[in-house]
């Protein structure tokens, strides 16, 4: 039951990252900057499911899995939704 709850929260984090990357559109001067940004957005979206499945697959004890999943929720929080994005 705990893994299902974490799975739903991680699915929500993934959807929030999808929303954050589409709502914060930046304007770039070069194609290289734009492609690197798209590359980073892709990994921001897939990081949450990768963390979830890797934690379940690689860790053996229940306590270690729950700890890793809780840490992942803090690390993978979609901060651009709350803070905003500004170009450097």
Secondary structure, DSSP 8 states (H G I E B T S, - for coil): -HHHHHHHHHHHHHHHHHHHHHHS----SSHHHHHHHHHHHHHHHHHHHHHHHHHHHH--SHHHHHHHHHHHHHHT--HHHHT-----
